[in-house]
């Protein structure tokens, strides 16, 4: 049977198969959520990726009268 937690529970220690050890997991709606170490690692990888260049759109509405 799975564990259920109170609404005030923020995290709990579970075994994480990705990390290969017991780590803190987020508690979502009273049930086990994702590993906090994995979330931190994914966020760091996302922040380290180069951001795509955004092309500037041509001035469609010039303010100066020609």
LINDACOR-V558750 format. One record per pair of residues at least 4 apart in sequence whose C-alpha atoms are under 6 Angstrom apart, sorted by the first residue. I is the first residue (numbers start at 1). J is the second residue. Records with the same first field share a line. If there is no record, write none. Layout:
I->J  J
//
This chain:
4->30  31
5->30
6->30
10->27
11->25  26  27
12->24  25
13->23  24
14->22  23
15->21  22
16->20  21  22
24->36
25->33  34  35  36
26->33  34
27->31  32  33
28->33
//
